[in-house]
Amino acid sequence: MNAASGGSRNQVLGIILVALGVLFFVGQFADFGSVAWPFFIIAPGLGLLVWALVGGRGAAGLAIPGSIVTTIGLILFTQNLFGRFESWAYAWALLIAAGGFGTFLMGVLTDHSANKDRGWNSMLAGLGLFVVFGAFFELFIFNQSILGNYLVPVALIAAGIWLIARQQSQKSSSIPPSDSQLQEKK
């Protein structure tokens, strides 16, 4: 290990220790623990991200776990703040986006265009899944409104009837003509 690498690690460790010290200090004056416990997840994730940024090309791979761990902490913080832990039903998609962001960042730090492209595409896919599943769960599952209570069952029944009718029409059109029908055509 060279001296520059050790200096960067010490710098990252120093930043993490200062952040934890500030966190504990603020916790003495506020009911910090009931709301901010996810910072014990966010802080190590941010530490990994900082290490990836200052650690050179060899540490660039830490951007992926750093972004995932930080995102988990931010999701937990938001869920805890608003009391909406059921949002895990779709919040998992943000972990795909976070992995994509980490891969993109690693590609930027190592100047590797394939990682940038893969990361960007994964990030967009994760965000897209988050929006689609989030809209579905929030509108149809978690929201007990007319939309969720009546529209979804009616739509399911209509789709089922349509599929049954479609299958029946395909069966009737695929039945070969009988001998009497063939003689009538002659």
QUIVEN-V460436 format. One line per field, one symbol per residue. ss: DSSP state (A for helix, B for strand, O for the rest). phi: phi as a letter, one per 20 degrees, with the letter a starting at -180 (. if undefined). burial: b if it has 24 or more other C-alpha atoms within 12 Angstrom, else e. A space follows every 10 residues. Layout:
BEGIN
ss->???
phi->???
burial->???
END
This chain:
BEGIN
ss->OOAAAAAAAA AAAAAAAAAA AAAAAAAOOO OAAAAAOOAA AAAAAAAAAA AAAAOOAAAO OAAAAAAAAA AAAAAAAAAA AAOOAAAAAA AOAAAAAAAA AAAAAAAAAA OOAAAAAAAA AAAAAAAAAA AAAAAAAAAA AOOOOAAAAA AAAAAAAAAA AAAAAAAAAA AAAAOOOOAA AAAAAO
phi->.effffffff ffffffffff ffgfffffdc ffffddgfff efgfffgfff fffdenffeg ffffffffff fgffffffff fdmcffffgc fgffffffff fffffffffd ldfffffgff ffffffffff ffffffffed deeedggfed ffffffffff ffffffffff ffeeffffff ffffff
burial->eeeeeeebbe ebeeebeeee eebeeeeeee eeeeebbbbb bbbbbbbbbb bbbbbbeebb bbbbbbbbbb bbbbbbbbee eeeeeebeeb bbbbbbbbbb bbbbbbbbbb eeeebbebbb ebbbbbbebb eebbeebbee beeeeeeeee eeeeeeeeee eeeeeeeeee eeeeeeeeee eeeeee
END
